[in-house]
C-alpha cells in the first residue's frame, strides 16, 4: 500500500521564514579573539615538531609544559580595540582570556633537548624523543 501524507505549503514556509529570527547575530567587525589556536604536529625518527599559530600574543604570555608524552600549550590573550572620533569614543571592545591545548604524543619527550621559538605569531617547538626502553628479561630462579 502507498503511504499518503497531507501536504501543506505553509508548514515549511513559515518555519523557514521565522527560524532564527530573534537569534541571528548583530553584525560586527569579525572575531575579537581566537577561541582556539591551530596546531600542526609532525615527527621524524628523532623528534616531534609542533607549530602553533597564536597571533597577537606576547611570548611572555605563552606557557608550555611537558609531562612525559603530554605537551600542553596555554596563552593569555589580551585584545583591545577602540574607535574614536575626536574626543568622543564611539566604540570600545576588549577581550581578555586564556586559550589552552594539550596533546598526547606517541612517545615520551626528552626534557634536555627541547627547543621553543616564537616569531610572527607562530610558536615552533622541537621535542626530541626519549630513547625507548628495551624490554628486560628476568630469569626465574
C-alpha positions as CSV (number, residue, x, y, z in Angstrom):
1,X,0.0,0.0,0.0
2,X,1.1,3.6,-0.5
3,X,1.5,5.9,2.4
4,X,-0.4,9.1,1.9
5,X,0.8,12.2,3.6
6,X,-1.0,15.5,3.8
7,X,1.0,18.4,2.3
8,X,0.6,22.0,3.5
9,X,2.8,24.6,1.8
10,X,2.6,26.9,4.9
11,X,4.2,24.5,7.4
12,X,7.7,24.7,5.9
13,X,7.4,28.2,4.6
14,X,6.6,29.8,7.9
15,X,9.2,27.6,9.7
16,X,11.9,28.8,7.3
17,X,10.8,32.4,7.5
18,X,10.9,32.7,11.3
19,X,13.7,30.2,12.0
20,X,16.4,32.1,13.9
21,X,14.6,35.4,13.5
22,X,15.5,36.6,17.0
23,X,18.7,34.8,17.5
24,X,20.7,36.0,14.5
25,X,23.9,37.8,15.5
26,X,24.2,41.5,15.0
27,X,27.0,42.4,12.5
28,X,30.4,43.1,13.9
29,X,33.9,43.5,12.5
30,X,35.0,39.9,13.0
31,X,36.1,37.7,15.8
32,X,37.6,39.5,18.7
33,X,39.9,36.8,19.8
34,X,40.7,33.2,18.8
35,X,38.6,30.6,20.6
36,X,41.2,28.0,19.9
37,X,44.6,28.2,18.1
38,X,45.6,25.9,15.3
39,X,48.5,23.4,15.8
40,X,50.4,21.2,13.3
41,X,52.3,18.2,14.7
42,X,54.8,16.3,12.7
43,X,57.5,13.8,13.6
44,X,60.7,12.2,12.3
45,X,62.9,9.4,13.7
46,X,64.4,11.5,16.4
47,X,61.9,14.4,17.3
48,X,58.4,15.8,17.2
49,X,57.8,19.3,15.8
50,X,54.8,21.4,16.8
51,X,53.8,24.6,15.1
52,X,51.1,26.6,16.8
53,X,49.5,29.7,15.3
54,X,49.0,32.2,18.2
55,X,48.8,35.6,16.7
56,X,48.7,38.8,18.7
57,X,50.2,37.3,21.9
58,X,53.4,38.3,23.6
59,X,55.9,35.4,24.1
60,X,55.9,36.2,27.8
61,X,52.2,35.2,27.9
62,X,52.7,31.8,26.4
63,X,53.3,28.7,28.7
64,X,54.5,25.3,27.5
65,X,54.6,22.3,29.9
66,X,55.8,18.8,29.1
67,X,54.9,15.8,31.3
68,X,56.2,12.5,29.8
69,X,54.4,12.2,26.5
70,X,51.9,15.0,27.1
71,X,52.5,18.6,25.8
72,X,50.3,21.5,27.0
73,X,50.3,25.0,25.5
74,X,48.4,27.8,27.0
75,X,48.4,31.5,26.2
76,X,46.9,34.6,27.7
77,X,45.1,36.6,25.1
78,X,44.6,40.4,25.5
79,X,42.9,42.3,22.8
80,X,41.7,45.9,23.0
81,X,40.2,48.0,20.2
82,X,38.7,51.4,20.4
83,X,37.3,53.6,17.6
84,X,37.4,57.3,18.4
85,X,36.0,60.3,16.6
86,X,37.9,63.3,18.0
87,X,37.5,63.1,21.8
88,X,34.2,61.1,21.7
89,X,34.6,57.3,22.0
90,X,32.2,55.7,19.5
91,X,33.0,52.1,20.4
92,X,35.4,50.3,22.7
93,X,35.9,46.5,22.7
94,X,38.2,44.4,24.8
95,X,38.8,40.7,25.4
96,X,40.9,39.0,28.0
97,X,41.0,35.3,28.1
98,X,43.1,32.2,28.1
99,X,43.4,29.6,25.3
100,X,44.7,26.1,26.0
101,X,45.6,23.0,24.0
102,X,47.1,19.7,25.2
103,X,48.4,16.7,23.1
104,X,49.5,13.2,23.9
105,X,52.3,12.1,21.7
106,X,53.2,8.5,20.8
107,X,56.5,8.5,22.8
108,X,57.9,10.3,25.8
109,X,59.8,13.6,25.2
110,X,63.4,14.2,26.3
111,X,63.5,17.3,28.5
112,X,67.1,18.2,27.9
113,X,67.0,18.9,24.1
114,X,63.7,20.8,23.8
115,X,63.7,24.0,21.8
116,X,61.0,26.7,21.5
117,X,60.9,29.7,19.1
118,X,58.1,32.3,18.7
119,X,58.2,34.6,15.7
120,X,55.4,36.3,13.7
121,X,52.6,34.7,15.7
122,X,53.9,31.1,15.2
123,X,55.3,29.1,18.1
124,X,57.6,26.3,17.0
125,X,58.5,23.5,19.4
126,X,61.2,20.9,18.7
127,X,60.7,18.0,21.1
128,X,63.3,15.2,20.9
129,X,62.0,11.7,21.5
130,X,63.2,9.8,24.6
131,X,65.1,6.7,23.8
132,X,62.8,3.7,24.1
133,X,63.5,1.4,26.9
134,X,64.3,-2.2,25.8
135,X,62.2,-4.9,27.4
136,X,64.3,-6.5,30.1
137,X,64.1,-10.3,30.5
138,X,64.2,-11.6,34.0
139,X,65.3,-15.1,34.7
140,X,63.3,-17.1,37.2
141,X,65.3,-19.0,39.9
